[in-house]
Amino acid sequence: MYLQSPLPLGNCGTRLCFPYEELDVSDLNDWTPRPWLALQNPSEAVTRPPALSTEYTTKTKRSEAMMADEATRRVFPTEPASHLRPRSRSVKSLVSTPESSFWRTFRSSTLHPSYLHLPITSLSFSPNSSLLAAASSTSVRVFSSLSLSEYDPTLFATLPLPDLAYSPSFRCDGALIAAGCENGAVRVFDLPNDKPPKTLRRLNAHSCASRVVGFPLLDHKLRLFSAGDDALFVQWDLPTETPLFSVPGAHRDYIRAGAPSPVSPDVFVTGSYDHTVKIWDARVNSGTSSVLSINHGHPVESVLFLPSGGLVATAGGNTIKIWDVIAGGKPVYSVETHNKTVTALTLAKVRDDTRLLSVSIDGYLKSFDFSRFKITHSMRYPAPLLSVAFSPTGTIRVVGTNNGAMYMGIKKKKDEFEDQVGSDDFAWSVPLPEKPTSRKNIRYFKRGQSEKPSEGDFIIKRPEKVKLKEHDRLLRKFLHKDALVSVLKTQQTTSIMAVLEELVARRKLIKCISNLDNDELKLLLSFISKKATQPWCARFFMDLAKWVLEIRAEDIRSGGPEMAVHVRNLRSMVAHEIQVQRSLQEIQGMISPLLVIAGK
């Protein structure tokens, strides 16, 4: 016998039924269904027993609902298996590398230096990170880094240019800034703290846009280099406003990139749209020819020396390449992580390491660890990027876009960062392997100081080290009397004369004569008695002899027979010189009338 469920399942007319044994109606209140189900046609089911109580109806409906739910679960499971469920991960567990933690300490902000929404073509920080220069339109806007750190950007100065501005560059001390413009002129500005900036120099050599302008990175304050669309490369002498050397046709196309070497003020690198990168050395052939040429394979947009000075990074197309300059331009590594043209490169200080930052028209800024040849971080911006700069102190990151916006990342304070750790919705970073121990290049072991240069090497002579003589070293230590005695022992007239003149300039000669002992005084009198009558130094030695005889008269009288011999020789030499001068005057008296008569 079967009890039939009053609720149909679906539209098929099938009902859930369950068997039971013979039961009284009174036993239905305690009835419990069996744990198995049967599907039966409604026509074969028996009719439900009449006269069921309310309690029976409630229990029956509850049991039928539980059985329906169980059947549905068997056909359509709503909960996945436990081994298929993803593990819950917090933000703290995802951000597990020092690199990602470093970039998360920067707070983002946006600045529009120009209300005309013109492209930010170039960005540059001063060496002490106190100022930031941004080239846009016909001016270079200079901001104070202190105001940027306080999230309140204030304009420090505006440097006007006659045409579109390019490539602002600070001098190594941050006191001067230079920039190029579309008409080819290069302007140098002074940046005093309490006065408005003024133009110091106007350098005119380019016939087209001067796209590359830069000061040497080392302490060389009087030089500047520039290059432009006329393929002219020039190194300038700022005091005279004249070129030290000029290379017309340095490239076969526009020169759009250039950088100085971090280890030598005489070495530069330039990149051009003719796909080549060239290294210039002012010490070789007066800088008029390149010492190395590299083919990048694409129009070069940016070049940069890495901190060692032996590697060069170049950007062109969507490719960044690293070259070994010491090995003759050997390619070291190639990076192709951008989807569009890479527009700018810069170096960034990340904790104790240095990273190569690149920006592209695809809107991405990427950090490249060139020691492990690996991309370590990536950031996306809502506009194409044209320029990038990172402060030398490692606290401010700035990128410039084609719509005039500057996106800044300013390093948070430690307590502010700790309050916001874990607040991001999602942060992801690939765990980095342990940094391998650095190993020397094999060339380091093969090359030696005695190795001779090969046929294609450029020879640069080191300045010869000047070996100082003993009296020069004593003068540097301000041991004046010892220097005088040392040079008197050499018996070299020119050296003795040079030391005596130096002592006169320092006003120490009289004091030295007073402090000489008897043996040292004998050396001085012996030299004076021999050289006092030489025409080129007679006047000086006569005055010196007079001062020695006046100051050391008592010591000369009590100096014994050797001292008397030197004084006697000096007297006889002076007497002989006086006799010679009288004879010359007599001869001059006889010749003068004859010359007068001959002149008539």
C-alpha positions in Angstrom: 0.0 0.0 0.0 1.3 3.5 -0.8 0.7 7.0 0.5 0.6 9.5 -2.2 2.2 13.0 -1.9 -0.3 15.8 -2.6 2.3 18.0 -4.3 3.4 17.2 -7.9 7.0 17.7 -8.9 7.3 19.6 -12.2 4.7 19.3 -15.0 5.2 15.6 -15.7 2.4 14.5 -13.4 4.7 12.3 -11.4 4.3 12.3 -7.7 6.7 11.2 -4.9 5.3 8.0 -3.2 6.7 5.8 -0.5 5.6 2.3 0.7 4.5 1.5 4.1 3.1 -1.6 5.9 -0.3 -2.0 7.3 -0.9 0.8 9.9 -3.8 2.0 11.9 -4.9 5.6 11.4 -3.9 6.2 15.1 -0.3 5.1 14.2 0.1 7.8 11.5 1.0 10.5 14.1 4.2 8.6 14.9 4.9 7.6 11.3 8.4 8.3 9.9 9.2 7.9 6.1 11.8 5.4 5.0 15.1 6.8 3.5 14.5 5.7 -0.1 12.3 7.1 -2.8 10.1 5.7 -5.6 8.7 7.4 -8.6 5.3 6.0 -9.6 2.6 6.9 -12.0 -0.3 8.7 -10.4 -2.8 6.3 -11.9 -1.2 3.4 -10.0 -1.2 5.2 -6.7 -3.9 4.5 -4.1 -6.1 7.2 -2.7 -4.9 9.0 0.4 -6.6 7.8 3.6 -9.3 10.2 4.7 -9.7 11.9 8.1 -6.1 12.8 8.9 -5.4 15.1 11.8 -3.8 18.5 11.6 -0.7 17.3 13.3 -0.3 14.5 10.8 -0.8 16.9 7.9 2.0 19.3 9.2 4.5 16.4 9.7 3.7 15.0 6.3 4.3 18.2 4.4 7.6 18.8 6.3 8.8 15.3 5.4 7.7 15.7 1.7 9.6 19.0 1.5 12.8 17.4 2.9 12.6 14.5 0.5 12.1 16.8 -2.5 15.1 18.9 -1.5 17.2 15.8 -1.1 16.2 14.5 -4.6 17.0 17.9 -6.2 20.4 17.9 -4.6 21.2 14.5 -6.1 20.4 15.8 -9.6 21.6 19.4 -9.4 24.3 19.9 -6.6 24.4 23.5 -5.4 27.6 23.4 -3.3 30.9 22.5 -4.9 33.2 19.9 -3.5 35.5 21.0 -0.7 38.6 20.2 -2.7 37.4 22.5 -5.6 36.8 25.5 -3.4 39.5 28.2 -3.8 41.6 29.0 -0.8 40.8 32.4 0.7 43.9 34.7 0.4 44.3 38.0 2.2 46.1 41.1 0.8 48.9 40.6 3.3 49.6 37.1 2.0 49.7 38.3 -1.6 52.1 41.2 -1.1 55.1 39.2 0.0 58.1 40.8 -1.7 60.1 43.9 -0.8 59.6 45.2 -4.3 55.8 45.3 -4.2 55.9 46.6 -0.6 58.1 49.5 -1.8 55.8 50.6 -4.6 52.8 50.4 -2.3 54.3 53.1 -0.1 53.7 55.7 -2.8 50.5 57.8 -2.6 49.1 58.8 -6.0 48.0 62.3 -7.0 47.5 64.3 -10.3 48.7 67.7 -11.3 47.8 69.8 -14.4 50.6 72.3 -14.8 49.0 73.7 -18.0 45.4 74.5 -18.5 45.8 74.0 -22.2 46.3 70.3 -21.8 49.5 70.3 -23.8 51.9 67.3 -23.7 54.5 67.1 -21.0 57.5 66.3 -23.3 60.2 66.1 -20.6 60.7 65.9 -16.8 63.8 66.4 -14.8 64.8 66.5 -11.1 67.6 68.6 -9.7 70.5 66.6 -8.3 69.5 67.4 -4.7 65.8 66.6 -5.4 64.7 70.1 -4.3 63.2 71.1 -7.7 61.2 69.4 -10.5 61.2 70.8 -14.1 58.5 70.0 -16.6 58.7 71.1 -20.2 55.3 71.9 -21.7 54.3 74.2 -24.6 56.6 77.3 -24.7 57.8 77.2 -21.1 59.5 75.2 -18.5 57.7 75.1 -15.2 59.7 74.5 -12.1 58.1 73.1 -8.9 59.4 72.8 -5.4 59.8 69.1 -4.4 59.0 70.1 -0.8 55.5 71.2 -1.8 55.0 68.0 -3.8 55.9 66.0 -0.7 53.2 67.8 1.2 50.6 67.1 -1.5 50.3 70.9 -2.2 52.2 71.6 -5.4 53.3 75.2 -5.8 55.0 76.7 -8.8 58.5 77.8 -8.0 59.3 79.5 -11.3 58.3 79.7 -15.0 61.0 79.9 -17.6 59.7 81.4 -20.8 61.2 80.3 -24.2 60.6 81.7 -27.7 59.2 78.4 -29.0 58.2 74.9 -27.8 60.4 73.8 -24.9 62.4 70.6 -24.8 64.7 68.7 -22.5 65.3 70.8 -19.3 68.5 69.8 -17.5 69.9 70.9 -14.1 73.5 71.5 -13.4 75.2 69.2 -10.9 74.8 71.8 -8.1 71.2 72.7 -9.1 72.0 76.4 -9.5 71.5 76.5 -13.3 69.0 74.9 -15.6 69.2 74.7 -19.4 66.6 73.9 -22.0 66.2 73.7 -25.8 63.4 75.0 -28.0 61.9 74.5 -31.4 63.8 77.3 -33.1 67.2 75.7 -32.2 68.2 78.0 -29.4 69.5 76.8 -26.1 68.8 78.9 -23.0 70.6 78.8 -19.7 68.8 80.2 -16.6 69.8 81.1 -13.1 67.6 79.9 -10.3 68.2 82.0 -7.2 66.1 81.3 -4.1 64.9 84.8 -3.4 64.8 86.3 -6.9 63.0 85.6 -10.1 65.0 83.5 -12.6 67.0 85.3 -15.3 68.5 84.2 -18.6 72.3 83.9 -18.3 73.3 82.5 -21.7 71.8 82.2 -25.2 73.5 79.6 -27.3 72.8 79.6 -31.0 74.2 76.9 -33.2 71.2 74.7 -34.3 69.1 75.4 -37.3 66.3 73.1 -36.2 64.8 72.1 -32.9 67.3 71.4 -30.1 65.7 68.3 -28.6 68.6 67.2 -26.4 70.3 69.4 -23.8 72.3 68.3 -20.8 75.0 69.1 -18.2 77.7 66.5 -17.3 76.8 64.5 -14.3 80.1 65.0 -12.6 81.4 68.2 -11.0 82.1 70.0 -14.3 80.1 73.2 -14.2 81.4 75.1 -17.2 80.3 72.7 -20.0 77.0 71.8 -21.7 76.1 69.6 -24.7 73.2 69.8 -27.1 71.9 68.0 -30.2 68.9 68.5 -32.4 66.9 67.7 -35.5 69.6 69.1 -37.7 71.8 66.1 -36.7 74.3 68.5 -35.1 76.1 67.5 -31.8 77.8 70.4 -29.9 79.7 70.7 -26.6 79.6 74.3 -25.3 81.9 76.4 -23.1 79.4 78.4 -21.0 81.6 81.3 -19.9 82.6 82.2 -23.5 79.3 80.9 -25.2 81.5 79.2 -27.8 81.5 75.5 -28.9 84.4 73.4 -27.7 83.7 71.0 -30.6 80.9 70.6 -33.1 80.0 67.6 -35.2 77.8 68.4 -38.2 76.0 65.3 -39.5 76.6 63.3 -36.3 73.7 61.1 -37.4 71.8 60.7 -40.6 68.4 61.6 -39.1 66.9 63.5 -36.2 68.8 63.2 -32.9 66.1 62.7 -30.2 68.0 61.2 -27.3 71.3 61.9 -25.4 72.9 61.4 -22.0 76.2 62.1 -20.3 78.4 59.4 -18.7 78.3 59.0 -14.9 82.0 58.2 -14.8 83.6 60.8 -17.2 82.6 64.3 -18.1 84.1 63.8 -21.6 81.9 60.8 -22.7 78.4 61.1 -24.1 75.8 58.9 -25.9 73.3 60.0 -28.5 70.4 58.2 -30.2 68.8 59.1 -33.5 65.8 58.2 -35.8 68.4 56.5 -38.1 68.3 53.5 -35.7 71.8 54.1 -34.4 73.3 54.9 -31.0 76.8 56.5 -30.9 79.3 57.0 -28.1 81.4 60.2 -28.2 84.6 60.9 -26.3 86.0 64.5 -26.3 89.5 63.2 -25.7 89.6 61.2 -28.9 90.1 63.2 -32.2 88.9 66.3 -30.3 85.4 64.7 -30.1 84.8 65.1 -33.8 84.2 61.4 -34.5 82.3 58.7 -32.6 84.2 56.0 -30.8 81.4 53.4 -31.1 78.2 53.0 -33.2 75.4 50.6 -32.3 72.3 49.7 -34.4 69.2 49.5 -32.2 66.9 48.4 -35.0 64.2 51.0 -34.4 64.1 54.8 -34.2 65.7 55.6 -30.9 63.5 57.6 -28.5 65.7 57.5 -25.3 69.2 56.5 -24.2 70.7 56.2 -20.8 74.0 55.2 -19.1 73.6 52.7 -16.3 75.3 53.6 -13.0 78.5 51.6 -13.8 79.2 53.6 -17.0 80.0 50.4 -18.9 76.4 49.6 -19.9 74.0 51.6 -22.1 70.2 51.2 -22.2 68.4 52.2 -25.4 64.7 52.5 -26.1 63.1 52.4 -29.6 59.9 50.9 -30.9 58.5 48.7 -28.2 62.0 47.3 -27.3 64.5 48.2 -24.6 68.0 46.9 -25.2 71.1 46.9 -23.0 74.6 47.1 -24.5 78.0 46.5 -23.2 80.1 49.5 -24.2 83.4 48.0 -22.9 83.0 44.9 -25.0 82.6 47.0 -28.2 78.8 47.4 -28.2 77.9 43.8 -27.5 74.1 43.2 -26.9 73.5 42.0 -23.3 69.7 41.8 -23.1 66.5 42.8 -24.9 63.2 43.6 -23.2 59.9 43.6 -25.1 57.2 44.0 -22.5 55.5 47.1 -23.9 52.8 47.0 -26.6 53.6 50.4 -28.1 56.5 52.7 -28.5 58.7 53.3 -25.5 59.1 57.0 -25.0 61.4 57.6 -22.0 63.8 55.9 -19.6 65.1 56.8 -16.2 66.8 55.3 -13.2 65.1 54.8 -9.9 66.5 54.1 -6.4 64.5 51.2 -4.9 65.7 50.6 -1.4 69.4 49.6 -1.8 69.1 48.7 -5.5 68.7 50.6 -8.8 65.9 50.0 -11.3 65.4 51.0 -14.9 62.0 52.7 -15.3 60.3 52.8 -18.8 57.1 54.5 -20.0 55.2 53.9 -23.2 52.3 55.2 -25.3 50.4 52.1 -24.1 50.1 53.8 -20.7 52.3 51.5 -18.7 55.2 52.3 -16.4 57.4 49.3 -15.9 60.3 48.6 -13.5 63.2 46.5 -14.8 65.9 45.0 -12.6 68.9 45.0 -14.9 71.0 43.0 -12.5 68.6 40.0 -12.9 67.1 40.9 -16.3 63.6 40.8 -15.0 60.5 43.0 -14.9 59.7 43.5 -11.2 56.7 45.8 -11.2 54.1 47.3 -13.6 51.7 50.3 -13.3 48.9 51.4 -15.7 47.8 55.0 -16.3 44.7 56.3 -18.1 46.7 58.2 -20.8 49.7 57.7 -23.1 53.0 58.4 -21.3 55.7 60.6 -22.8 58.1 61.3 -19.9 59.2 60.0 -16.5 61.4 61.2 -13.7 62.3 59.8 -10.3 63.9 61.9 -7.5 67.4 61.0 -6.5 66.3 60.6 -2.9 63.7 57.9 -4.0 60.7 59.7 -2.6 58.8 61.1 -5.6 57.9 59.5 -8.9 56.4 61.6 -11.7 55.2 60.7 -15.2 54.0 63.1 -17.9 51.2 62.4 -20.4 50.1 63.6 -23.8 47.0 65.4 -22.4 49.0 67.7 -20.0 48.5 65.7 -16.8 51.3 64.8 -14.4 50.7 61.7 -12.3 52.8 61.8 -9.2 53.6 59.0 -6.7 54.8 60.4 -3.3 56.3 58.2 -0.7 54.2 57.9 2.4 55.5 58.3 5.9 56.0 55.0 7.7 53.1 55.4 10.1 50.7 56.5 7.3 51.7 53.4 5.2 51.2 51.0 8.2 47.6 52.3 8.7 46.7 51.6 5.1 48.3 48.2 4.7 45.7 45.7 3.6 43.2 48.4 2.5 43.6 47.7 -1.3 40.9 45.5 -2.9 43.5 43.5 -4.8 47.3 43.5 -4.9 49.3 40.9 -6.7 53.0 40.2 -7.1 55.0 37.2 -8.2 57.3 36.0 -5.5 60.9 36.8 -6.4 63.7 34.3 -6.2 66.6 34.9 -4.0 69.2 37.3 -5.4 72.1 35.3 -6.8 75.6 36.2 -5.6 77.4 38.6 -7.9 80.2 37.1 -10.0 82.9 38.9 -11.9 82.8 38.8 -15.6 85.3 36.5 -17.3 86.9 39.4 -19.0 87.9 40.6 -15.6 90.2 37.6 -15.1 91.5 37.5 -18.7 92.5 41.2 -18.9 95.4 42.6 -17.0 97.3 45.9 -16.6 100.1 44.6 -18.9 97.8 43.8 -21.8 98.5 45.7 -24.9 95.7 47.5 -26.9 94.5 45.8 -30.0 94.3 47.4 -33.4 90.7 48.8 -33.1 91.1 50.1 -29.5 91.1 53.8 -28.7 94.0 54.8 -26.5 93.3 57.4 -23.8 96.4 58.4 -21.9 96.1 59.0 -18.2 97.4 62.3 -16.8 100.9 61.7 -15.5 101.1 62.0 -11.8 103.4 64.9 -10.7 106.1 63.8 -8.3 106.8 66.5 -5.9 110.2 67.3 -4.7 111.1 67.4 -1.0 111.0 71.2 -0.7 107.6 71.3 -2.4 106.2 68.7 0.1 107.6 70.8 3.0 106.0 73.9 1.6 102.7 72.2 1.4 103.1 71.3 5.1 104.1 75.0 5.9 107.5 73.9 7.1 109.2 77.0 5.6 112.7 76.9 7.2 113.0 73.1 6.4 112.0 73.8 2.8 114.7 76.5 2.5 117.4 74.4 3.9 116.4 71.4 1.7 116.5 73.4 -1.5 119.9 75.1 -0.5 121.4 71.6 -0.3 120.5 70.9 -3.9 122.5 73.9 -5.2 120.0 74.3 -8.0 119.7 78.1 -8.7 116.2 78.0 -10.3 114.7 75.9 -7.5 116.3 78.1 -4.8 115.1 81.2 -6.5 111.5 79.8 -6.7 111.5 78.8 -3.0 112.8 82.3 -2.0 110.1 84.0 -4.0 107.5 81.8 -2.5 108.7 82.7 1.0 108.6 86.4 0.1 105.0 85.9 -1.2 104.1 84.2 2.1 106.0 86.9 4.1 108.1 84.2 5.8 111.6 84.9 4.5 112.7 87.2 7.3 111.5 84.8 9.9 113.3 81.9 8.2 116.6 83.8 8.1 116.3 84.6 11.8 115.7 80.9 12.7 118.6 79.4 10.7 121.4 77.9 12.8 125.1 78.5 12.0 125.5 75.6 9.6 122.4 76.5 7.7 123.5 80.2 7.6 126.8 79.1 6.0 124.8 77.4 3.2 122.9 80.5 2.5 125.9 82.8 2.6 127.8 80.4 0.3 125.0 80.5 -2.2 124.7 84.3 -2.1 128.5 84.8 -2.6 128.4 82.7 -5.7 125.2 83.9 -7.4 124.9 87.5 -6.2 126.3 89.1 -9.3 124.3 87.2 -11.9 122.4 89.8 -14.0 119.0 88.1 -13.9 118.9 87.8 -10.1 121.5 90.4 -8.9 119.0 92.9 -7.5 117.1 90.2 -5.5 120.3 88.7 -4.1 121.8 92.0 -3.2 118.8 92.9 -1.1 118.8 89.4 0.4 122.5 89.8 1.3 121.8 93.1 3.0 119.0 91.6 5.1 121.2 88.6 6.1 124.1 90.8 7.2 121.9 93.1 9.2 119.8 90.4 11.0 122.6 87.9 11.7 125.5 90.3 12.3 126.3 88.9 15.8 126.2 85.3 14.5 128.5 86.1 11.6 131.1 87.8 13.9 131.1 84.8 16.3 130.8 82.2 13.5 134.5 81.4 13.2 136.8 81.4 10.2 134.4 79.6 7.9 131.8 82.3 8.3 134.5 85.0 7.8 135.6 83.3 4.5 132.0 83.5 3.1 131.7 87.1 4.0 135.1 87.9 2.6 134.2 86.2 -0.7 131.0 88.1 -0.9 132.9 91.4 -0.3 135.5 90.7 -3.0 132.8 89.7 -5.4 130.9 92.9 -4.8 134.1 94.9 -5.2 134.9 93.2 -8.4 131.3 93.8 -9.7 131.6 97.5 -8.8 134.9 97.8 -10.7 133.3 96.1 -13.8 130.3 98.5 -13.7 132.7 101.5 -13.5 134.6 100.2 -16.5 131.4 99.8 -18.4 130.4 103.3 -17.6 133.7 104.6 -18.9 133.3 102.7 -22.1 129.7 104.0 -22.4 131.0 107.6 -21.9 133.4 107.2 -24.8 130.9 105.6 -27.2 128.0 107.9 -26.5 129.6 111.0 -28.3 130.6 108.8 -31.2 127.0 107.6 -31.6 125.7 111.2 -31.4 128.2 112.3 -34.2 127.3 109.2 -36.3 123.6 110.1 -35.9 124.1 113.5 -37.4 
